[in-house]
Amino acid sequence: MKHRPRTTWAKRLTLTVAALLPLLGLTLVAAPAASATVYNSCTISGCSAASSANSTWQSMGYPSQRGWYDWPNGQCSYAGGTYYNDDNQLPSGDSFQEFDVYPRSCGAHRDAARIVVDMDNGEVWFSPDHYSDFYQL
């Protein structure tokens, strides 16, 4: 007598949910793997603003606390705190902080432009598109 392999309850539940989703008009979507592009130089639009923002953040000692900081022109800019580099686009094992590039009114909606500072070696990257691309300054 042959025994069929037993299907675990988790596998049965997964198969049932996967079968029912289309009936409810839903689909199961998996997020794609990260694929940031890292460039060794910065020659695109926005690099000058990123470099200027980096100079200001550097003069403030690259604050590690998240929050709004007064900017020289009477506006504010946001220090985002730790950048985790979870997808290892930047040097693995280093510590990073992220900062907004373009100042605005305190508390205003943040845009996608960031600089990311390697706190171990001082290298700085500009990301105009919220970590899809990195340009070394």
Secondary structure, DSSP 8 states (H G I E B T S, - for coil): --------HHHHHHHHHHHHTGGGT-----------EEESS--STTHHHHHHHHHHHHHTT---S-EEEE-TTS-EEEEEEEE--TT--S-TT--EEEEESS-BSTT----S-EEEEETTT--EEEETTSSSEEEE-
